[in-house]
Amino acid sequence: MRPLDVPVVLGAQAGIPRYAMPGDAGADLTTTVEVHLEPGCRALVPTGVRVAIPEGFVGLINPRSGLAARTGLSIVNTPGTIDSGYRGELKVLLINTDADRAVDISAGDRIAQLVIVPVMTARFVPVDELPETTRGESGYGSTGVA
């Protein structure tokens, strides 16, 4: 499969999004600033990256699993949605979920991953009733435990 061309503009100190390994779905995003996060605190962290995601695609900003496992660092609004019409800087809303330990991030550290996927828009059609299913209106926890 041929890679999708995504134009990118880099600000000062910004690193171009990079795939760490062949076949990776997420390209690493790095921070341009130092950040200190106390337990339970959050910060909107700049990447210095602006992208032009092609129409018909969306960018999803996801946490880095190793960072979450080692430090408790995650993303508040995961995944963050980057629409194709957005041209501003990509920023990541990080949160320190560790109860006891502060997290320090240095400029240039990998803080999140950008995944670009095709998107289909829906046409919402008002109806009086929805078709019946086996699940019906059963919600949270209705399909069983783990």
Salt bridges, closest charged atoms under 4 A:
ASP28 OD1 - ARG64 NE 3.25
ASP28 OD2 - ARG110 NH1 3.13
GLU38 OE2 - HIS36 NE2 2.63
ASP98 OD2 - ARG101 NH2 3.61
ASP104 OD1 - HIS36 ND1 2.44
